[in-house]
Amino acid sequence: MAQLAEWPAVVTCAPTLDEARDMLLDAAHEIVAAYRAEGREPPIGGGRVESLKLDIAA
C-alpha cells in the first residue's frame, strides 16, 4: 500500500514498491485533474505524519 503523507486521500496498492510509486503518482495526477474539472483547486498541503506501532499475533 502507498499513500501520500501530504494528501492522505491519495492511496493505492501494488505488488512492488516501484509499481506502487508509479500508481501513486498516477493517482495524484488523477485527483488533481478531477478537482480542476470541477472548477476547484486541490487541497494541497497541511498533512501530518504519525508513527504507529502494531503488534500482530501470528
N, C-alpha and C positions, 0 to 999 in steps of 0.2 A: 504494500500500500504506500502511496505517496500523497503528500498534502503540502500545499503552500502554507508556511507558517504565517506569512503576512496576510493571507486570504484563505481562511480555513474552509470556505465553501468549495474551493478547487481541490478535488480529491480524485484519485484514480488508482488503479492497481494493475500490475503486470508481473509476468513470471521472472523478469530480470530487472536489475537496477537501471541498466541503460534504457530498456523499454519503458520503464516507469517514468524516467526523466523525460523521454520523448512524449509520452502520453500526457504527462503533467503540463508540459509546455503547450501542447495542443489544446488541452482543456482550458488553460488560462487564456489562450487566444480566442477560443470559442465563447467563453463567458464575457470577455470584454466586447466582442462583436455583438453578443446578444444585448448587453446593456446599451450599446451605442445604437443598435437598431430600434430600441425603444425610446431613443432620444434622451437617455440618461448617461451620466458619467459613472464609470465603475468606482465602487468604494475601495480605493487602494490606500493601503497604509493602516496604521493603528492596530496591527496584530500583536499578539502576545504569545510567548513560548513558555511552556511549563514542562518540567520533567515529572514523570510518573513511574514509580517502580511497581512492577507486578510480580507477585509470586504465584506461579501456576503449578498446581499439583499434577504429577504425572499419572 
